[in-house]
Amino acid sequence: MVFGSGRGNWEMVVKGAEETLGKVSQSVGNGDGCREATKLLVGKFLTVNKKNPKRLAPENKQKAPIIKARVAVLPSPGIGHITPLLDLSKRLVLHHELQVGFLVITTNESSTALQKLLHSPTIPPGLDIVQLPPVNVFAVATDTMPVLTRLCVVVEESLRSLKSVLIELGKPKALVIDLFCTQDFQVCNELSIPVYSFFTASNALLTLSLCLPTLDREVDGEFIDLQEPAKVPGCTPIQTQDLLDQIKNRKIDEYKCGGTLTAEQLTELAYGLELSQQWFIFVVRMPTNISASAAFFNVGSDVNKPEAYLPEGFTERTQERGLVVSSWAPQVAVLKHTSTGGFLSHCERRMNASMLVEEVGVAIKPGLADAQCIVGREEVERIVKVMEGERKKVMRQRAVELKESAARALDNVGSSYGSLAGLAKNGCFEG
């Protein structure tokens, strides 16, 4: 959900937006700590065999040969995981003149949004998109399986073909993965291919993840019972309420993500938007009371009519100042439009939300009474109305400062560009 700082042609923003992609955050090397932390959160994986890959091509065209890649890139399923790694791949091709093989884990749960992304005209020559054999999710996972476990089972099943794919790509000089693809270490060790983990969340979360096995051994009882904030080397002490639920309470297995709201949450959010009287784009998915991750593997593919589950008359009452979009919209293109004044985000982690509010100063965190589990419509209205107040000016100025700082880092003499160039030209991607 985004809301405007002034009237803008929102429908043109959505319909005419290019499928631009998110910015690169940071890359880190592999290590035992990363593997151990992942196993602690996920558990044991399946052991499987091998299949053959296929290259992604438009319909009615013959399969194209796979190029010889200098670097292979492997994201886990989910458009939020694929988007930043695809952007990184484009940068390696366009700015550092590398051949990149982009490996796509596919399932029988199709994602319309993902197919649009992978068939985008912005894919440059030199970036070869290779689909691994589709995984039948229903054969390897159950509906009751926690989403993180399900994700890793799907990844493990799909990676049966990884060794043959890497050989066909000419044994790339490096494989870049995201956090949920650490099952490939054994294959890469056999082929003497170094692995790099591309971690787009915060440094604080990365440090916490690497330290988690040690903390798990040192803390008796549950983290939620700690009297003081959790101390992680190099980080501001983390309040226990900001920790992941499965860290606070070891009995919790579910990794809550995916962005699908319950019917009650969606209703309160809609009424809050209406009460605020602000211009908005509201991207909605069919609500579910089962799991927030209901659309994790097939975002944009659900056929639904928002009028069926939004409050009665909502679309009619707000049509002069709001646009309701079903399932998916090109997020970056919408956010970069000048009419956008603010947006709603779960910030990926509660600890990130606290940092953006308390340290960075670019966000407002909704309040909850002690007995509340749902943010009510009045609180939604209060938060959205920040676009009318003085606090807006302070936050926007701070956002401008951060934008300029990020632009300097990405410039061809900046720190981020230089770090990536060091990998691409002078170091780990050469051999």
Buried (B, 14 or more C-beta within 10 A) or exposed (E): BBBBBEEBEBEEBBEEBEBBBBBBBBBBEBEEBBBBBBBBBBEEBEEBEEBEBBBBEEEEEEEEEBBEBBBBBBBBBBBBBBBBBBBBBBBBBBBBEBBBBBBBBBBEBEBBBBBBBBBBEBBEEBBBBBBBBBBEBEEBBEEEBBBBBBBBBBBBBBBBBBBBBBEBBBBBBBBBBBBBBBBBBEBBEEBEBBBBBBBBBBEBBBBBBBBBBBBBEEBEEBBEEBEEBBEBEEBBEBBBEBBBBBBBEBEBBBBBBBBBBBEEBBBBBBBBBBBBEBBBBBBBBBBBEEBBBBBBBBBBBBEEEBBEBBBEEBBEEBEEBBBBBBBBBBBBBBBEBEBBBBEBBEBBBBBBBBBBBEEEBBBBEEEEEEEEEBBBBEBBBBBBBBBEEEEBEEBBEBBEEEEEEEEEBBEEEBEBBEBBBEBBEEEBBEE
